[in-house]
Amino acid sequence: MGDPSRLDTAIGQLADRLRDRRVEAGHWEGSLSSSALSTGTAMLALHLADRERLRNAVEAGRRWLVDHQNADGGWGDTLRSRSNISTTAIVWAALSKLDSGAASAACISRAAEWLQKEAGGVSPQVLPQAILKRYGKDRTFSVPILTVLALCGKLGSDEIRAWRSVPQLPFELAALPHGWFQHLQLPVVSYALPALIAIGQVRHVRAASRNPLARLLRATVKERTHRLLGEMQPESGGYLEATPLTSFVVMSLAGAGRTSSPVIDHGVRFLLDSMRPDGSWPIDTNLSTWVTTLSIGALAKAGMLRRDDGAGLRRWLLDQQSTAEHPFTHAAPGAWAWTPLSGGVPDADDTSAALLALRQLDHADPDTLSAASAGIRWLIGVQNREGGVPTFCRGWGALPFDRSTPEITAHAFHAWSAWLSHMTPSVQGEIRRAASRALAFLARTQRDDGSWLPLWFGNEHSRDEENPTYGTARVLAGLNSAGADDPAIAQMNRRGVKWLADAQNADGGWGGARGVRSSIEETGVVLSGLAAVAATGSDDLLTGALVRGCEWLLDAAASAHDAAPIGLYFARLWYYEELYPLIFALHGLAAARRALQPSMS
């Protein structure tokens, strides 16, 4: 592929740039994209909270939204995202509620025109149906959007009739023991319980059920479930450190007449603390743990993880491991969240990433071994019966963001493989049984064309906004971590590599699917996945794809490229993370350099 020194130089430069992005404490925090949806919900929540001191923040949010409307009249989830019905409907309604000035009026009018074109109209008969259709059976996000419309008077002048068009969330079920939830088939995903309670309560207050028994039951448990909101609220005040979720809770309680609730006070504090100087809000405070573990992995793959950084990073990660049952999801001790902040919730993807980072720091002291053993057993504990690993909770599974997912399953498989030889014989037995079930799950979920679909990453320009490129590459990277000669893995490899080779663009890079514009992030992830397969055996197809991918990525990484909005957050909210291009490019090029070493020497 030409001069190998160019590849070595690029790897060194990327590693230096990544190290330069560390915060003073030695880890990475990154920067999430500002979000029109987060800004619209936060602005509305602060407005409805009715505090005199909040007016400046509300006005700053309004100005940011007016200044960042897309040319077509709508808003996307990021400034690099195309307009969508969810974000546009929320911002349109929130700005209409404020009714402040000619600039807002023109902005509102253009948004209404966009909704007329894309949703068929803004009437109470049309817009709610378009929103419900977008999300199907999952009420996690459709009902909050309809709640915003109702709070802003966009569902008609007859208040009772307007609120009856908002589906009643069964907040009374939150009063039941948490262990029952996986059997109740709740209409929202596990992480949305605060919204279930708060939105359910405002709907009950504004338009109580016609059924006297349901009405009585909800009135009976209203105070109990409100107390539960306070018990679940973290020290920061932000549920999951997420602006939209916290905003939905604040606005709903305010709409239900509970403006003096301590939950609102703490939520408002979080919203003010997480507001950016330009008047915008991100979807979450930060992904510090996630980007730190990914950065450690990329530097380790490049052979540029400095030993003098190891002790501090290891201690930082160990200090984040949960040591008690989590009050939100009731997750067992032993896992990691995406952030060290109080609103983070333990999850499987970040636990796998933390385990791999600890292994890459290469210091198996008693504290680290104990933490690794606990993390491994936590992952095994959340594995579902079909062998897949979900994000937060074992057994929920009924709705998309609670189901087992291939890329997280393969990530857990990778973490188990990395620590297998360091574990006791008893834990080794548990790992082997869990890994066998995970392999069976991955074989079943590989699609007929050879690809896998991920849960937490997508691409707005792919069919159904999916990202089989990311999913397939991540699964291949995890599958081939053990280095074992397994016929089942070899068969999955052949089909996965063929799909990726066929999906490679003419320019040598990869996008989210065949024919989608190449990005640094997706190309870097693919190179990492293909390189993992190459370590078990290569051929001309695989080598050719690696070489062409490296050539594209070298050119792309050398020029200024914006981060791509491929992150898919809660409730299908898009985001980009400024560190992703740097991390994924470094890991991909370093992995490819190792895989191509014989042919480049």
Residue, then its C-alpha position, 0 to 999 in steps of 0.5 A: m500500500g505504498d510507503p508504510s512509514r506514512l501509516d506509522t507517522a499517521i498512527g503516531q500523530l493520532a496518538d499524540r492528538l488523542r493524548d492531548r485531549r485528556v483532561e487535567a485528571g488524566h482521563w478523557e471527557g470528550s464533547l457531545s453534540s448540542s441537541a435541538l431536541s434537548t434544548g427545546t425540552a429543557m427550555l420548555a421545562l424551565h418555562l413551566a417550572d415557573r421560577e423567576r430566575l429561569r427566564n434568562a436561561v429560557e431566553a438563551g435556549r429560545r435564541w439558540l433554537v431560532d439561530h439553528q433552524n435547518a434551511d428546510g424549516g425543521w430541526g434535527d437532533t444535531l446541527r449535522s442531522r437532517s430534520n425529523i418529525s420528533t425534534t421539529a414537533i417539540v421545538w415548534a410546540a415549545l417556541s409557540k408556548l413562549d410566544s416571544g417576538a417576530a423572530s420566533a414567529a417566523c421560525i414557528s411558521r416555517a416549522a409548521e410548513w415543514l410539519q405540514k409537508e412531512a407529517g401531513g399537517v399540524s392539526p390534533q387529528v393528524l400530527p399525533q398519529a404521525i408521531l405514534k406511527r413513527y414509534g409503533k408499540d414503543r411508547t417511550f418517546s411518542v407519549p412524551i412528545l404528545t405530552v409536550l404538544a398537550l402542555c403547549g396547547k397543540l392538541g386542541s382547545d378542549e383540554i379534556r379531549a386534548w389530553r385524552s389523545v395522549p395515551q395514559l402511561p400506567f404509572e401505578l405499576a411503578a408501585l409494584p416490586h421492581g422484580w415484577f417489571q420484566h413480566l408486566q410488558l411495560p409500554v416504555v423501556s427500563y430506563a424510562l421509569p421516571a418518565l412513565i411516572a411523571i407523564g402518567q401523573v400529568r395525564h391522570v391529573r388533566a384527564a383522569s380515566r373514565n373507569p372509576l376503579a382505575r381512577l381510584l387506584r391512580a389517585t391512591v398511588k400518586e403520592r407513593t410513586h411521586r416519592l419513588l421519583g425522588e428516590m430514583q433521582p441522582e445527586s446531580g438531579g439529572y436522571l441518567e444525566a440526560t437532559p430530555l428525560t429530566s426535562f420530561v419529568v420536570m415539565s410533567l410534574a409542573g403541568a400536574g400542578r406540582t411546581s413545589s416538588p423537590v424533584i422539580d427543584h433538583g431537576v431544574r438545578f441539573l438543567l441549569d448546570s448542564m446548559r452550555p454558554d451558547g444556550s444549548w443543551p447536549i443529550d447527556t452530560n458526557l460519555s467520559t467512561w466510555v470514551t476513556t476506555l475506548s481511548i485506552g484501547a486505541l492507544a494500546k492497539a497502537g502500542m503507545l499506551r504509556r506505562d506512567d499513565g497506567a496506574g492513574l487510569r486504572r485507579w480511576l476506572l476501579d473507583q467507578q465500579s458500582t459497589a451496591e445495588h443501583p437505585f434506578t434499575h436495581a442492577a447488581p454491584g460490579a458494573w460500570a456506567w458510561t459516565p462517573l457522574s451520579g446519574g450514570v446507570p450500570d450497563a453491559d457495553d461500558t462494563s465490557a469496555a472497562l474490563l478490556a481497558l483494565r486488561q490492556l493496562d496490564h497490571a493484574d494486582p489483587d484489586t484489579l483481579s477482584a474488580a474483573s471477576a465481579g465485572i465478568r460475573w455481572l455480565i454473565g448475570v444479565q445474559n438473557r436466556e437466548g444467549g444474548v446480552p442486553t444493555f441494562c436489565r436481564g429479561w425485559g426484552a419486549l421493546p427495542f432498547d431493552r432487547s439483547t443485541p449482537e454488538i453488546t453480546a460480542h463485546a461481552f464475549h471479548a471481555w470474557s475471553a480477555w480475562l479467562s486465563h486470569m480467573t479461578p477455575s469456577v469462574q472460567g467454567e461460568i465464562r465458557r458456558a456463557a460464551s458458548r451461549a453467546l456464540a449461538f446467539l450471534a450465529r442466530t442473529q447474523r442476517d442472511d446477507g452476513s451482517w449484524l444490526p447494532l442497537w446503539f449506532g445507526n446512520e440517518h442515510s441508511r435504509d431504516e436508519e440502521n448501521p449494519t456496517y458498525g454492527t458487523a465490524r463490532v461483532l467480528a472484532g469481538l468474535n475473533s478476540a479469543g484466537a481459537d480455531d472455532p468452526a462456528i466462528a470461521q463460518m460467521n467470519r466468512r459471511g461477515v467479511k464478504w458483507l463488509a467487502d461488498a459494502q466498501n465504497a469505491d473510495g475505499g471507505w465505509g458508511g453505515a451501509r452499502g452506498v452510504r457516504s464514507s465516514i472516519e468512524e465507520t471506516g475505522v471500526v471496519l478496519s478494526g473488525l477486519a484486522a481481528v479476522a485477519a489475525t486468524g487467517s487472511d486472504d486476498l479479499l480481506t487484505g485488499a479491503l484492509v489496504r483500500g480502507c487504510e488508504w482512504l482513512l489516511d487521507a481522511a484523517a489527515s484533513a479536517h473532518d467533522a464527527a458524524p452523527i452516527g451515535l444512536y442514543f435513548a429513544r432514537l436520538w442522534y448524537y455525535e461525539e467529538l472524540y469518536p473520529l480520533i479514537f476510531a481512526l487510531h484503533g482502525l489504522a493501528a489494527a490494520r498495521r498489525a494485520l498487514q505487517p508481513s506484507m508491508s515489511 
